[in-house]
Amino acid sequence: MAAPAPAPVAPVVSASSAPPPRFATSPPPPPLSLPPLPPTPAVVSVAPVSAAVAARFPEPNVTFSTPAFAAGRTAFTNNDELHVFLEGLTRNGAGGRGGTAVELLPIGASQRGTPIEVIAFTRPYVAPAVAGASGVAATLGKRPAVVVVAGQHGDEPAGTEALLVAAQQLADGGFERILAQVDVFLLPRANPDGAATGQRAAADGTDLNRDHLLLRTPEAQAEAALIRGVAPLVVLDLHEYPVDAALWTSRFGAVQRFDVLFQYATAANLPPFITKAAEEWFRAPLVTGLGIAGFSIDWYHTVSADPADRRVSMGGAAPQLGRNAHGLTNAVSLLVETRGGGIGRTDFKRRVQAQLTAVGNVLGSAASRAADLAKLRQFVDRDVAAAACKGEAVIEAGLTASEYALPMLDPQTGAIRRVTVTWDSALELRALKTRPRPCGYWLAPSETEAVRKLRLLGIEVVQLDAAGEMRGETYRETSREPAAGPGNGPRLRVQTQPVLIDVPVGSFFVSLEQPLANLAIAVLEPESPAGYVANGVIGGVGGVARVLARPDLRATAVP
């Protein structure tokens, strides 16, 4: 897929300060005052399906040497074992095959104080003598990078174990062709506290996969630091979907069929070329590769907890989901979910092998398309920045209702049955609310917490050292409804009114003439599902306004 030639773009207003070092974060907060952890429960294998259905998921003929696969083991890899395992790989791979550096990078700490660590496989970036098709990565100033995240949910262990195997293979030189083209950053366990207790959420009950824009937790802030510091061209997020035979049988008379469910980013305002690359360069090869390896795959889908609701839905358009938040950074963002939630160690080796196969396939696709991905990022970054002050921005989007013949399994015989279901598709979103795209947003001097979080996301913000006026629109709240779902605040409805914004010294300006403009829209529009006003990060609608003409600014960096 060839991207159009980059168009010229107006300069981005930026603060006059040096860029922060990679993974620069404020010191990690002290551990929360939380009750002591209960003893780690033994993992019990559960047989949730008939023998005929179980036969659809045979154990692969592979051997893993990670802690969870030690002889006689009934528990998953714990946090101490994970650290020791990764540290051993950095010692063994410190010399680096082919010039690869293997480093264990602390990027933060959990709410209980457990380090959150990334194992990185990198090589020095050598700028080409002449920029051209082979030297397009020079526009990024670094080698193309891929980030793979696992363990956001503490009760989904297969992704973590797969990344330990992948790290082992990378350190042993098993992916030389890949490391010749891209740097690889593996985050095996984003939620160490949840893993310690076998619970989905973080220690304070927050679902980390709904916290990628609000950044309420240190765990989400650590992952944001990784994404901001690496600026990956590809992000792969590993999960496990829940296996619930009774739930599916009661609705459809059949049970879940697939080893792997997959979806790429499906958020409002996502650049269409990112979606095209995700489909053609990644999903198509992944479907083929998993099929050859003996694993079944389909689009990610879920059902409601309401027994009367027979709809089947793909993953949604909420921008705070990791899959979508990372896509709005202009990365190709992919979600892989293996069949495994709630079944303990049942089929664990198969689940890990499916995850590992997916990781290897995505890394291979990224390596073979490294130059194309760098060109795509260059084009999309400029295209997004050039869209400021023009056209429409989608504030809210919804899935499109359709039908789908979903393959399932007969719960007794294991035979494949296609069941036609009402299917909410994320592949074509409906615009529920749009507004003209502004040139940027003004923030009141008091909104320092919003500014801090914007900068954690990598969004450029400047503070104004001179008073003045800006032509724009302010918001007036007209209604407020309860939260629409996990990770959302109250749903706001607002009206805009044109004004000349009185800009005092110390105000902030977020220009949309920057690559992360769509991410800024997702948090600064009050009606967005992840809006900072609705979720209390910004004190009220009076703390933010839309700027409709390019201001003439003088700016100073915030200390």
N, C-alpha and C positions, 0 to 999 in steps of 0.2 A: 504494500500500500504506500504510494508516494504522497507525501504531504505537499501542498502548494508552497511556492517560494515565500519566505517570510516577508511580510509587509513592513514598511517603516512604522515606527511607533514613537509617540511623544516621550520625552524623558520622564523618568519616574522621580517624583519628589522623594528625597530620602534624607535621613538625619546624617549630620557630618560627624560620624563616629566610625571607628574601625569595626569590621564585622567580628562577632564574637568567635572564639575558638570552637571547634567541633564539640558538640554535646555540652556547651556551656550552660549551666543551670545555677540557680541560686542554691545555697547549701541545703541539703535535704532536711526536712523538718524532723524534730525528734519523734520517735514512735508515739502513736496515740495511746492514751490511757485506756487500754482495752483489757477485758478479762483474759486470764491465761488460756492458752489453747487447750482444748480437750485432747486426750490421747488419740493418735491417728487410728481410725477404725480399720480393722482388717477388711480387705477387699474381697467380696463374695461374688463368685461367678453366678450369674442368673441365666436361666434358660427361658427366655420370654416367648419362644415360638415352638412349633412342632418340629419333630425330627426332619420332616421333609423340607421345611423352610430352612432349618439350620444347615441342611446339606447344600443349600445354595451358596453358603459362605464357608468353603473348606479352608483349613489352615494351610498357608503357603509353606513350601519346603525351603525355608530360609532360617538362618541362625543370626541372632543379635547378641551382642556382648555388652549391652547397657545394664545398669543396675536392676531395672525392673524385670529383666530376663535371666537373672541369676538362678541357678538351680534351686528348686523348691520355693521360689519367691511367690508370695501371695499379695504383696503390696506394690504400689507404683514407686518410681524414683522419688525420694524425698528431697527437700531443698539442700541439705548438706551434701548428699550424694551427688546431686546435680552440679554443685560448685566444684567438688573434688574432681568429677569426671571432666568438666570443661577445663579446669586448671591443668589437668594432666595433658590434655590435647595441646594446650599452648606451650607446655614444656617440650613435648615430643615434636611439635611442629614449629618450634621457635626459629630454627634455621630456615624453614620455608622451602618447599620444593618449587623450583622454577621462579625463585625470588618472591614467593608469597610470604607475607608476614601473618602470623596467627596471634591474635591478641584477645584477651578477655577484658572487656570494657565495662566498668560500672557506669550505669546511666541514671541511677536513682536508688531509692529504697522503698520498700512496701510500708504500709501503715504500721506494721509490727516491727519494722526495722530490718527486714531481710533484704540483702542487696538484690537488685535487679540487674542482670548482667547480659551483655551481648558478646558473642564470640564472632570476631571479624576476621575475614580472609581478604587481604588487600595487597596490591602491588603499587609501586610508585607510578604516578602518572607522568608520562613523557609527552610533552607537547610536540605535535608534528612541525616540521620545518616550514611547511606551507599549509595553511588552512584550506581544506577542501572537503571532498566527500569522505576521505579517510580521516580527517582531522576535526570533524564537527564537534566532537566531545570537548574541544578546546573552548567552545562557548560556555561550557559548564565548569571548566577549570579543574576537572577531576575525571577519573575513570567512571564509566557507567556503573551504577550500583543497584543491587537487588536486596531488599529487606524481606525476611520471612519471620513472621510472628506466630507464636503458639502460646497456649495456656492462658489466654485472657479469662477464660472460665475455669475455675479450679477443679471442676468435675469432668473435664474433657482431657484426659491424659495422653491420648495417642499422638497428638501433634507434638507435644514436648518430647516424647520418646523418639519420634521420627526425626526430630531435629538433632537429637544427640547422635543418632546413627549418621545423619547427613554430615554433621560436624566431624565425626570420626572419619568418614570417607573423604571429606575435603582435606583434612589434616594429613591423611595418608596418601594424598596425591591422586585420589580416584577420579577427580573432576578437573584434570589439568586443562582440558579444552575449554571448560567454562571459565576457570580462573584466568586463562589467557585473555579473556575478553571483558569480564565484569568482576567487580568486587562484590563479595557476599557478606551480609550481616545477618546473623541468626539470633533471634531473641526467643529462647526455648520456653521461658516461663514468665509471662507478663504479670501473673497474679500469684505470687508465691504464698500469700496468706490463704487464699482460697484453696490452693493445692494442698496445704498442710492439713486442712480440715475436710477436704473433699466437697467443698461447697462451690456453687457457681460464682457467687459474688465476691467482692473484696471484703476485707474485715469489717468495714462499716456498712455493708449491705449494698453498696453501689455496684451495678452491672457495668464493668469497665468498658464493654463494647458499646455502651450508650454515653460514654463520657469523653469522647475524642474532641469535642469542641468546647464543652463547659469546663473541662480540666479541673474537676473538683477533687480528684484523688491524686496522690503522689505517683501512683502507678500510671495513670493516663498522662501525667506530666512527663514522666520518664520516657514513655513511648513517643510523645511529641518531640522531646529533645532529640531522640534518635532520628525521627523523620526530618526534622529541621536541619540537623547537623549533616546527615548523609545526602539529603535531597535525592532519594532513590528514583530511578526511572520505572521500577516495578516493585510493588508491594504484594506479598502473598500472606493471607491471614488463614491460619489453620484452626478448625473447630471440629466438634462432633455433634451430630444431630441426634435428638432423643429417639430411642426405639420404644414404641408404645403399641404393642399389638392390639390390646383391648380397645384403645381409642380409635384406631383405624378400622378394626373389624366392625365396631358398632356403627360406624358411618357408611362404610363402603363394602363390608363383607370381605375385605382383603387386607393384607399387611404390606409394609414397606418393602420395596424391591431393591434399592440401590446401595452399593458400597459407598459411593461418592456423590455428593450434591455440589453443584458449582454455580457461582454467579460472579459477575464483575460489577464494578461500581454502576449504580443506577440512581444518580442524584440529579436534582434540578440544576440546570446550567452547566452540566458536565460537557466539556468540549467534545463534539461528535467524533473527531479523529481519534481521541483516546478510546472511545467505545469501539470504533472500527478496528483499532489495533488489538484491543482485548479479545475481540471475536476472532479475527483472522489470524493473528500471530500467536495467540495463547490458547483460546478455548478449543479451536479445531484440532491443533496438535495434541492437546491434553485428552480429548475424547478418543482419538486414535491410539495414543500411547497407553491409556488405561485399559482400553479394550484389548489390545495385544497382550497386556499383562494379566488379563483375566478378571478385570474389575468392571462392574457396571456403573454408569454415570448418567445423571440427568440434571436439569436445572434445580437449584435450591428451592425448597418449598416447605411450608408449614400449614398446620390447621389451627383453628381457634380452639380455646379451651371450652367454649360454649358447645355442648352436645348437639344443639339444634342447628348450629352453623356448619354447613357442609362445604363451604368454600375452601379452596386450596389456594394459598397465596405465595408468590415468590417473595424474596426479601424486599423490603420497602425502599422508599426514596428519602427517608430521614437522613439529613446530612451528618448527624452526630454518630452514626454507625461507623465503625472503623473502615469498612469497605468503601463507604461513600466519602468520608472525611479525607482519606488518603487519595481517592480519585480527584477530589477538588484541589489537591496540590499539583495536579497535572501529571500524576503517576498513573501507570496502568495498574489498577488495583483489583485483586482477585481474591475470592473467597472459596475455600475448599472445606467441606464438612463431610466427615466419614460417619458411617453408621456405628454409633457406639454409646450415645448418652443413656445412662441409667442401666447398663448391663454389666457393670463391673469389669471383670477380666474376660468375659465371654468374647471370643473372636479377637482378642487383643493383638495377637501377632498379625492377623489379617488387616486389622485397622491400621496398625503401624506401617505395614508394608504398602498399603494403599496411599497413606500420607506420604511415605518416602518416595513412592513412584511419582506422585503428583509434584513433589518438590523437585525431583530430578528433571521432570519434564519441563516445568516452568523455568528452572535455571538454564536448561538447554535451549529453550526458545529465546530467553533473554540474551544468551551468549551469541546465538546465531543472528539475532536482530540488533545487536548492540549499536552499530552505527545508525541503523534506521531509527532506533529508539531515541538516540541523541538528537537526530535531526527533528524527530517529532516533538521532543520537548522544546527545542529551540523555537520551532514554529508556533506551538501552542502557547508557550509563555508570552511570546510577542503578540499573538492574536488576541489573547485574553486581555492583556494590558491595553491594546489598541481599541478595545470595545468600550472603554469608559466614555460616558456621556452620550452613548448611542444605543438605539434599539431598546428591547425589553429585557428585563430580568425576571425569572420565575421565582416567586417568593414561597409558594407552596405547590407541591405536585402530588398526584395520586396515581395508584396503579390502574390499569385498564382491564375491565372485566371481559373475559372471553371464555372459551371452552378448550379443554385439553384432554386427549386420550392418554391418561397416566398409567403406565405399566405398574401393576402391583402383583402380589403373590397370593394364591389361594392359601388360606391359613392351615388347611389340612394336607393338601397334596403338594404344595409348593409350586404348582403350575403358574405360569405367567398369565395374568388377565389384564386386559386394557379396560380401564374404567373411565368413562367420560365424566369429567368433573367441571364444576364452575371454577375457573382459573383466573386469579388476579395477576396479570402480567406486569412485570417491571420493565419489559423490553421496549415498551412504548408508554411514556408517562403522560398523564393528563395535567395540564397547567390549571391549578385551582385558583391561583392568585398571581397576577403579574403587575409590575410597575415599570415605568421607564427607568433604564439603568442610569444611576447618577454618576457624577464625576468622582464622588467620594462621600465620606461621612465626617461630620464634625462631632467631637465629643467634648463634653464640659470638662473643665479643669479637675473636677472632683472624681472623674471616672478612671482613677488610676488602676483599679483592679481589672477593669476591662482592658485597659492598655497593656497591663502585664500579661494577660492571657492571650491577647492578640499577638504579642511579640513571642510568646512561647510557641504559638502556631507558625511563626515565621512571617507574619504579616507586618509590613512596614508601617510604622506610625511615627509622625513627627509632632513635636510640641512647638507651639507658636510663641515667638518672643515679641510680637507686636500686636496690638489691638487692631481690629478692623471689622469689615462686614463681608459676608458671603451670601450670594444669591442661592436660595435653597428652599427646602420644605421642612416644616416641623410636623410632629405626630400628635394626634389627639386620641386618647384611648376611648373607644365607644362601648366595648364589652370585654368580659373576661370569663372564660369557662374553665372547669377543672382540667387537670392534665389529661392529655389524650392517650398516654401510654407510658411505659417505662422510659426514663431518661428525658422526658419532656416536662416543662413547667406548664403553668396555666396557658391556655390558648387565648391569645389576645386578638382583638379586632381594633383597627385604628383607622383614622382618616388623616390625610395629609392636607396641609394648607401652605400656600406659597408665602414666603417671608424673606426679608433681609435678615440673616442671622447676625446678631451682635456678638462678635468674637472677642472675648477678653484675652489678655495675656495669660499664657499657661494652658489655653485650650489645646486640643489635639485634632489632628487631621489625618484621616486614612484615605489616601488616594486610591482610586480603582485603576489607575494607570500602573498596575503591578501584576505579576503573574498570579498571585494568590487572591485576585479580586473576587472570584466566585466564593472562596472561603469566607472572605470578609462579608459578603452579602448574606451568607448563611447564618452569621451570628449577629449582625447589626440591624437587620430588618426585624422589627418587633414581632411580626406575625410568623416568622420562620419557626419551625419546630424546635430549633436549637437556639432561638434568639436570646441574647443576653439580657434584654429587658424582661421578657417573660420569666426567665430563670433567676432573676435577681442579681445578676452580675452588674448590670447597669441599674441605677437606682429608680428609674422611671423613664417615661417617654420624653421627658424634658432634658434628659442627659445626652441625647443623640439626635442628629438631624441629617437630612439628605442635602448634599451640596450639588447644585445643578449647573454650575459654571466653573471652569478651572480658575481657582483662586491664585492671586499673586502673593506668594507666601515668602516670609522669612522664617527659618526653622532652626531650632537648636536641639541637640540630643538631650534626652532625659538622663540624668546621672544614674 
